[in-house]
Amino acid sequence: MRFTVSSTALSSRLNALSRVINSKNSLPILADFLFDVRDNVLHLTASDSENVMKTHLELTESDGNGSFAIGNHDLLEAVKGFSEQPITFDVDLEGNMAKISYQNGLFSLPTESAEGYPQAQAIGEGAHEIVIPNGLLAENINRSLFATAQDELRPVMNGIYFDLTPECLSVVASDGHKLVRNKILNIHSEEPAAFIMPKKPASLLKSILGKDGGDVVIRFDERNAHISYGDGEIISRLIEGRYPNYNSVIPQNNPNLLTVDRLTLLAALRRVQPFANDSSNLIRFHVEGGTLQLDAEDYDFSKTATERMSCEYNGQPMSIGFKGSSFIEILSNFDCQEVIIQLADPSRAGLVLPSEQPENQDVLMLMMPMLIND
């Protein structure tokens, strides 16, 4: 079998697919890319057994159909340095050898039979479907991924929860200390459905989506999700289990409202945080009138820091403690100019919202407080 393909197109597709492949695999063939030539189109697949990523590209020419597997590392290293030029594959399917020729030379690599490559799980009948714009899904994954947990005892917390209801699609992530809830108000379904996407496929989508327009189609059942976008698709095994009732932990009445410039607060937290105790990372927020004061202290090393900034505050004077690194993460995952921090009292969760919500969305982040010693 012989076919010719653009070097840059092949290199970009293989680089994207390589993110799926683990450094150690349960099956040796999972260290390979699967090549499948059909009707002058090259279909490429990579897998780690739980996630399968596929893409395709048009061939310059081909003389037939066929499929084979080839090791990812050597092929990636060989093609990544090429300038734009045609690359021709001459593949001996029976002898398990591929000769790859280009303008100034050639190299050969062993291949394996495609029959040993594991197939992706099919989505069952009665699957649910979500159609979401490419950029919108990327934006919501970007905003949520940092809040997922790494919890062996509660694996459901280790992914992003997609909750489709008659009112909206909620995209949720939480590690028990912080929570992100994104409501997409113009996507809804009369039949409620939900799934938990693991971090790895979410990270893959984060790196791929948002580069072009179009829609992403997510079809899912109780065990697997099939995500189609542009010229590719991901089939992922979902995290099974019941996600906690995230709405029950979001306070409905936080009457003390603090409005502050996001970048000013973010910069101040980054300056003050190094002076906080390493184990607690506690930063005290004291707000009164039009002033927000940040305090950090580590008496073990005789370190303290204080910084004040102007703000708008409508509420009772209050001191409340938050974990500095987590608050920095929350502020870093907004892109608005100002944030509104809603507080009730020093023992209840604080809410952080953008001063202006994105179109057709309702974005909210929650931060659990820490005990402070007055």
C-alpha positions, 0 to 999 in steps of 0.5 A: 500500500502506498499513499502521500500526505502533507508533512505539516498536516500529518505532524500537527494531527500526530502531535494532537493525538500523542497527548492521549498516549500514556508513557506506560501502557497495559497493551504494547500496541497502545504505544502506537498510532493506528493508520487506516487509509480508506477512499483517499482519506487517512484516519488516525487513532490513538488510545490509552484504553479509556480514551480514544482520539480520532482525526482524519485528513485528505491524502494527496494520493493513494493506491488502495485501502488498508490499515496498520499500527506504527510506534508513536515516538519514532514517527513523531520525532521523524516528522516534526522537523519537516518543512511543508513537503509531501511524505510518501508511505510505502507499507508492506502490510504482510512484512510489517514494514513501512518505508517513509520517503521525503525530498532529501531521504527516507527512513523505515519503521516496523509496523504491527497488524491493526487487528490487535488494536482495541476498538472504542466502546460504542454508545448505547441506544437511547443516548443523550445529546448535547450540541454546544458551540466549540468556543463555549465548551472550551471556555467552560472547561478552561474555567472549571478544570482547576477546581476538580479534585484528586481524591481516591476515596471520592472519584466522582469529584475528580472530573467535570460534571455536566448537568442537563436540565429543563432550565439550562446546562450546568458545568460544575467542578469542585474539590470540596473547598472550592466550587465552580458552577457555569450555567449555560442558559440557552442549552436545556432539555426536557429530559434531564441527563448528566455525566462526569467527564474525567480530567484527561479528556477534558484537558485534551478538549481544552488544548484542541477546542476554541481554535475554530468555529462550529459546534461540538456534539456530545453523545453520552450514555451511562458509561461512555461519551462520544465527542465530535468536533471539527475534523476529530472525535474523542470517545471517553469512558466516564466516571461512574457514580452520583455527583453531590448536590452542588446546589445545596452548598451554594448559599442563597443569601449573602447580603454583604457585597464587595466589588473590587478590581480583579487584577488589583486584588489578584496582584495584591494576593500574589504579593501577600501570599508568600508571607502566609503560613506554608501549611494553612496558606491563610490570608485574612480579608478585612473589609470595612467602608471602602477599604479591603485589607489583606493580612498574612502571617507566619509567626514560625518564621517571623513573617507578616504582610499587609496590603490595603486597596480601595473597593466598594462595600455594602455590608457589615465590617467583617474579617474572614479567612480564605486559602490564598492559593485557591483564591488566586486560582479563582481570580485567575479563571475569570476574565472580567474587569471587576468581581463581586464577592458576596459574604454572609459571615466568617463561617459561611462560604463566600461567592465570587461572581463577575461584575458582568455575566457572559452572554447567556451564562451565569458564572459563579465560584464558591470558596469555603472560609478558613478559621481565623484567630482574632 
